[in-house]
Amino acid sequence: MKIGKIACLLLVLTFSVQAYSQTSPKRFEKDSLAMKSAFTEIEKGNVEAGFQLALPQAKAGNAVAQFMVGCGYAEGMGVSENDLEAFKWMKLSAEKGYSQAETRLALMYSNSEGVKQDYSQVIQWFTKAANQQDEVAIYHLTTIYGNGLGVRQNHSEALKWMTLGSKLGYASSEKNLAIAYKNGFGVAKSDSLAMNWFLKAAQHGDAESQYIVGRAHVDGFVVEKNEVLAIEYFKKSVNQGYDASLKSLLALYYKEIGMPKGKGGLTNLGLLFLRGNEGIEKNSEIAFKLFETHAIQNKNGEAYYCLGYCHENGEGTVKDVAKARVMYQMAVTYGYEAAQKEVNRLATKSAVTGSE
């Protein structure tokens, strides 16, 4: 499985924000600065122009440019996809010690991208990158040794890497360490230490850990029961698209926990997502589903009204004024009289324009 165009592009764009990072040794600062014009074009969305600016730099030996060109060929960004060319440029960059290229090269060996699968090379290049504190490489080495992927399972080796990542504050490593303590993998089983590391991972933005900490506060497991605090963790997780947190959040909101009195119910929850407030980021698709569920299951007039709004304005669904008229009329039918104004408005608009 390939890394994906957006993910690869984000890796490259790291260097338009700063000349070098924790996962990019200072010796590549000059290479990064020389790529400024290429980064600028990519940020504008001109991927092909960015690739063309990077290519001469790559040919001249710029490690950052070689990484970027390798990504371009690997994902078809600004150039036709070509696994062999991608491997060639990525290897050149990795051989110069560029950590992100080392990580990407390991993935190429793992996924047979432009080269025959070779787990010895996978481990070699992940290890090189991990020794430069590359978070992705550390995560993969933890997984490789923890699950015995291409090597004999070795919990001690997995623990070594996840401990390093945790000391560096990497959420993925903190979550893995939490799982190790929860299940007793390479360490003595401890629910309290597991929760401690889940909490750190949650604070550093891991969506699954945010959900786990939220559930712990709902259930009063290891930590004190606190449903209002649980909501804050669920919201952070939901904003990253973690579905399990959405279900837990809705269950609490529906009971009006953590919300102003009278603001519960599926329709009001839908409005939270439609408008983007109460700490919830705007998500029209979720809002539409909540309105639809409430309208159909409970024959709720206000929910039908909201569906009419969504159809009319293309919020969470395809814009369809004809369907909007039907939804507004259904709202009236089920007692939401305010929708009559919208029915009349669209009827007048239809008569004027001659549309159905």
C-alpha positions as CSV (number, residue, x, y, z in Angstrom):
1,M,0.0,0.0,0.0
2,K,1.4,3.4,-1.0
3,I,1.8,6.3,1.3
4,G,-0.8,8.4,-0.6
5,K,-0.4,11.7,-2.5
6,I,-1.6,14.0,0.3
7,A,0.6,12.4,2.9
8,C,3.6,12.5,0.7
9,L,2.9,16.1,-0.2
10,L,2.6,17.0,3.5
11,L,6.0,15.4,4.1
12,V,7.6,17.6,1.5
13,L,5.8,20.8,2.7
14,T,7.3,20.4,6.1
15,F,10.3,22.1,4.8
16,S,8.6,25.2,3.5
17,V,7.6,26.0,7.1
18,Q,11.1,25.5,8.6
19,A,14.5,24.8,7.1
20,Y,15.0,21.6,9.1
21,S,13.2,19.7,11.8
22,Q,13.8,17.1,14.4
23,T,13.6,14.4,11.7
24,S,15.8,16.3,9.3
25,P,19.4,16.8,10.4
26,K,20.7,20.3,10.4
27,R,23.2,19.5,7.7
28,F,20.3,19.6,5.2
29,E,19.3,23.2,6.1
30,K,21.1,24.5,3.0
31,D,19.3,21.9,0.8
32,S,15.9,22.9,2.2
33,L,16.6,26.7,1.7
34,A,17.6,26.0,-1.9
35,M,14.1,24.5,-2.5
36,K,12.2,27.5,-1.4
37,S,10.8,28.4,-4.8
38,A,9.7,24.8,-5.4
39,F,7.9,24.7,-2.0
40,T,6.2,28.0,-2.8
41,E,4.8,26.6,-6.1
42,I,3.5,23.5,-4.3
43,E,1.8,25.5,-1.6
44,K,0.0,27.4,-4.4
45,G,-1.2,24.1,-5.7
46,N,1.2,24.2,-8.7
47,V,2.6,20.7,-8.2
48,E,3.9,20.3,-11.7
49,A,5.8,23.6,-11.5
50,G,7.2,22.6,-8.1
51,F,8.4,19.3,-9.5
52,Q,10.1,21.0,-12.5
53,L,11.9,23.4,-10.1
54,A,13.0,20.5,-7.9
55,L,14.4,18.2,-10.6
56,P,17.5,20.3,-11.5
57,Q,18.3,20.6,-7.8
58,A,17.9,16.8,-7.4
59,K,20.3,16.2,-10.3
60,A,22.8,18.5,-8.7
61,G,22.7,16.3,-5.6
62,N,20.3,18.2,-3.3
63,A,19.0,15.5,-0.9
64,V,15.7,17.3,-0.1
65,A,15.1,17.8,-3.8
66,Q,15.8,14.1,-4.5
67,F,13.3,13.2,-1.8
68,M,10.7,15.5,-3.4
69,V,11.3,14.1,-6.9
70,G,11.1,10.6,-5.5
71,C,7.7,11.5,-4.0
72,G,6.6,13.0,-7.3
73,Y,7.4,9.8,-9.2
74,A,5.9,7.6,-6.5
75,E,2.6,9.4,-6.3
76,G,2.3,10.9,-9.8
77,M,2.6,14.5,-8.4
78,G,3.6,16.8,-11.2
79,V,4.9,13.9,-13.3
80,S,3.7,10.5,-14.5
81,E,3.9,7.8,-11.8
82,N,7.0,5.7,-12.2
83,D,8.0,3.3,-9.4
84,L,11.5,2.7,-10.8
85,E,12.3,6.4,-11.0
86,A,10.8,7.0,-7.5
87,F,13.0,4.3,-6.0
88,K,16.1,5.7,-7.7
89,W,15.7,9.2,-6.4
90,M,14.5,8.1,-2.9
91,K,17.6,5.9,-2.6
92,L,19.9,8.7,-3.6
93,S,18.4,10.9,-0.9
94,A,18.4,8.2,1.7
95,E,22.1,7.4,1.1
96,K,22.9,11.0,1.9
97,G,21.3,10.3,5.4
98,Y,18.0,12.2,4.8
99,S,15.7,10.7,7.4
100,Q,12.4,11.1,5.6
101,A,13.8,9.5,2.5
102,E,15.2,6.6,4.6
103,T,11.7,6.0,6.0
104,R,10.1,6.2,2.6
105,L,12.7,3.9,1.1
106,A,12.0,1.4,3.8
107,L,8.3,1.5,2.9
108,M,9.3,0.9,-0.8
109,Y,11.2,-2.2,0.2
110,S,8.2,-3.3,2.3
111,N,5.6,-2.7,-0.4
112,S,7.6,-3.8,-3.5
113,E,7.5,-0.3,-5.0
114,G,10.1,-0.2,-7.7
115,V,12.2,-2.9,-6.0
116,K,11.8,-6.5,-4.8
117,Q,10.4,-6.8,-1.3
118,D,13.3,-7.2,1.2
119,Y,12.6,-7.1,4.9
120,S,16.3,-6.9,5.8
121,Q,16.4,-3.6,3.8
122,V,13.1,-2.5,5.4
123,I,14.6,-2.9,8.9
124,Q,18.0,-1.4,7.9
125,W,16.4,1.8,6.5
126,F,13.8,2.2,9.3
127,T,16.6,1.8,11.8
128,K,18.7,4.5,10.2
129,A,15.8,6.9,10.2
130,A,14.7,6.0,13.7
131,N,18.2,6.7,15.0
132,Q,17.6,10.2,13.6
133,Q,14.4,10.4,15.7
134,D,12.1,10.0,12.8
135,E,8.6,9.4,14.3
136,V,7.2,7.3,11.4
137,A,10.3,5.0,11.4
138,I,10.0,4.5,15.2
139,Y,6.4,3.6,14.8
140,H,7.1,1.1,12.1
141,L,9.9,-0.6,14.0
142,T,7.7,-0.9,17.0
143,T,5.1,-2.6,14.9
144,I,7.6,-4.8,13.1
145,Y,9.2,-6.2,16.3
146,G,5.9,-6.2,18.3
147,N,4.1,-8.3,15.7
148,G,7.0,-10.2,14.2
149,L,6.6,-8.8,10.7
150,G,9.5,-10.3,8.7
151,V,11.5,-10.9,11.9
152,R,11.1,-13.0,15.0
153,Q,8.7,-11.3,17.4
154,N,10.7,-9.3,20.0
155,H,8.7,-7.4,22.6
156,S,12.0,-6.0,24.2
157,E,13.1,-4.5,20.9
158,A,9.6,-3.1,20.3
159,L,9.6,-1.6,23.8
160,K,13.0,0.0,23.1
161,W,11.7,1.9,20.1
162,M,8.3,2.9,21.6
163,T,10.1,4.1,24.7
164,L,12.4,6.3,22.6
165,G,9.5,7.7,20.8
166,S,7.6,8.4,24.0
167,K,10.6,10.2,25.5
168,L,10.5,12.4,22.4
169,G,6.8,13.1,22.9
170,Y,5.5,11.2,19.8
171,A,1.8,10.4,20.2
172,S,2.0,7.2,18.2
173,S,4.8,5.8,20.5
174,E,3.0,7.0,23.6
175,K,-0.1,5.1,22.5
176,N,1.9,2.0,21.8
177,L,3.5,2.1,25.2
178,A,0.0,2.5,26.7
179,I,-1.1,-0.6,24.9
180,A,2.0,-2.5,26.1
181,Y,1.2,-1.7,29.7
182,K,-2.5,-2.5,29.2
183,N,-1.7,-6.0,27.8
184,G,1.6,-6.7,29.5
185,F,3.7,-6.8,26.3
186,G,7.3,-6.7,27.3
187,V,6.4,-4.9,30.6
188,A,4.4,-5.8,33.7
189,K,0.7,-5.2,33.1
190,S,-0.5,-1.9,34.7
191,D,-3.8,-0.2,34.0
192,S,-2.7,3.0,35.8
193,L,0.5,3.3,33.7
194,A,-1.4,2.4,30.5
195,M,-3.9,5.3,31.3
196,N,-1.0,7.6,32.0
197,W,0.5,7.0,28.5
198,F,-3.0,7.1,26.8
199,L,-3.4,10.5,28.4
200,K,-0.1,11.8,27.1
201,A,-0.9,10.5,23.6
202,A,-4.3,12.1,23.8
203,Q,-2.8,15.4,24.8
204,H,-0.4,15.2,21.9
205,G,-3.3,14.7,19.5
206,D,-3.9,11.0,19.0
207,A,-7.6,10.5,18.1
208,E,-7.9,6.9,19.4
209,S,-6.2,7.8,22.7
210,Q,-8.6,10.8,23.1
211,Y,-11.5,8.3,22.7
212,I,-10.0,5.9,25.2
213,V,-9.4,8.6,27.8
214,G,-12.9,9.9,27.2
215,R,-14.4,6.4,27.7
216,A,-12.4,6.1,30.9
217,H,-13.9,9.3,32.3
218,V,-17.4,8.1,31.3
219,D,-16.9,4.7,33.0
220,G,-14.8,5.9,35.9
221,F,-12.1,3.4,34.9
222,V,-8.7,4.2,36.6
223,V,-9.6,7.9,36.4
224,E,-12.4,9.8,38.2
225,K,-15.8,9.6,36.5
226,N,-16.3,12.9,34.7
227,E,-18.7,13.0,31.7
228,V,-18.2,16.7,31.0
229,L,-14.4,16.2,30.7
230,A,-15.1,13.1,28.6
231,I,-17.0,15.3,26.2
232,E,-13.9,17.5,25.7
233,Y,-11.8,14.5,24.7
234,F,-14.6,13.1,22.5
235,K,-14.9,16.4,20.7
236,K,-11.1,16.5,19.9
237,S,-11.3,13.0,18.6
238,V,-14.5,13.6,16.5
239,N,-12.8,16.6,14.9
240,Q,-10.2,14.2,13.6
241,G,-12.9,11.9,12.2
242,Y,-12.8,9.1,14.8
243,D,-16.3,7.6,14.5
244,A,-16.4,5.8,17.8
245,S,-16.0,9.1,19.6
246,L,-18.9,10.5,17.7
247,K,-21.2,7.8,19.0
248,S,-20.0,8.4,22.5
249,L,-20.3,12.2,22.2
250,L,-23.8,12.0,20.8
251,A,-24.9,9.7,23.6
252,L,-23.8,12.2,26.2
253,Y,-25.1,15.3,24.3
254,Y,-28.5,13.6,23.9
255,K,-28.7,13.4,27.7
256,E,-27.9,17.1,27.7
257,I,-24.6,16.5,29.5
258,G,-22.1,19.2,28.9
259,M,-24.6,21.3,27.0
260,P,-26.8,24.2,28.0
261,K,-30.2,22.9,29.2
262,G,-32.6,22.3,26.4
263,K,-29.9,22.0,23.7
264,G,-30.0,18.2,23.5
265,G,-31.8,16.1,20.9
266,L,-30.6,15.0,17.4
267,T,-31.7,18.2,15.7
268,N,-29.7,20.4,18.0
269,L,-26.8,18.1,17.7
270,G,-27.0,18.4,14.0
271,L,-27.0,22.2,14.3
272,L,-23.7,22.0,16.3
273,F,-22.1,20.2,13.4
274,L,-23.8,22.4,10.8
275,R,-22.6,25.6,12.3
276,G,-19.4,24.5,14.0
277,N,-19.7,25.6,17.6
278,E,-19.4,24.3,21.2
279,G,-15.9,23.1,20.3
280,I,-17.2,21.0,17.3
281,E,-15.7,21.7,13.9
282,K,-18.2,22.2,11.1
283,N,-19.1,19.0,9.5
284,S,-22.1,19.2,7.2
285,E,-22.2,15.5,6.3
286,I,-22.6,14.5,10.0
287,A,-25.2,17.2,10.4
288,F,-27.2,16.0,7.5
289,K,-27.2,12.4,8.8
290,L,-28.4,13.5,12.2
291,F,-31.2,15.6,10.7
292,E,-32.2,12.7,8.4
293,T,-32.2,10.2,11.3
294,H,-34.4,12.3,13.5
295,A,-36.8,13.3,10.7
296,I,-37.4,9.7,9.6
297,Q,-37.3,7.9,12.9
298,N,-39.3,10.5,14.9
299,K,-41.3,12.4,12.2
300,N,-39.8,15.6,13.6
301,G,-40.8,18.8,11.7
302,E,-37.8,20.8,12.8
303,A,-35.5,18.1,11.5
304,Y,-37.3,18.1,8.1
305,Y,-36.9,21.9,8.1
306,C,-33.1,21.5,8.6
307,L,-33.1,18.9,5.8
308,G,-34.8,21.4,3.5
309,Y,-32.0,23.9,4.4
310,C,-29.3,21.4,3.6
311,H,-30.8,20.4,0.3
312,E,-31.4,24.0,-0.7
313,N,-27.8,25.0,0.1
314,G,-25.9,21.8,-0.6
315,E,-24.8,21.3,3.0
316,G,-23.8,17.7,3.5
317,T,-25.6,16.6,0.4
318,V,-26.0,17.5,-3.3
319,K,-27.8,20.8,-3.8
320,D,-31.4,20.1,-4.9
321,V,-34.0,22.8,-4.6
322,A,-36.8,20.5,-5.6
323,K,-36.0,18.1,-2.7
324,A,-35.7,21.2,-0.4
325,R,-39.3,22.1,-1.2
326,V,-40.4,18.6,-0.3
327,M,-38.5,18.7,3.0
328,Y,-40.0,22.1,3.9
329,Q,-43.5,20.8,3.1
330,M,-42.8,17.7,5.3
331,A,-41.8,20.1,8.1
332,V,-45.1,21.8,7.9
333,T,-46.9,18.5,7.8
334,Y,-45.3,17.5,11.0
335,G,-46.1,20.7,12.8
336,Y,-43.2,23.0,12.2
337,E,-45.2,26.0,11.0
338,A,-42.1,28.2,10.5
339,A,-41.3,26.1,7.4
340,Q,-44.4,27.4,5.6
341,K,-42.5,30.6,4.8
342,E,-39.8,28.6,3.0
343,V,-42.5,26.7,1.1
344,N,-44.1,29.9,-0.1
345,R,-40.7,31.5,-0.9
346,L,-39.6,28.6,-3.1
347,A,-43.0,28.4,-4.7
348,T,-42.8,32.1,-5.6
349,K,-39.2,31.6,-6.9
350,S,-40.3,28.7,-9.0
351,A,-43.2,30.7,-10.5
352,V,-40.9,33.6,-11.4
353,T,-38.1,31.5,-12.9
354,G,-40.4,28.9,-14.4
355,S,-38.5,26.1,-12.7
356,E,-40.1,23.0,-11.1
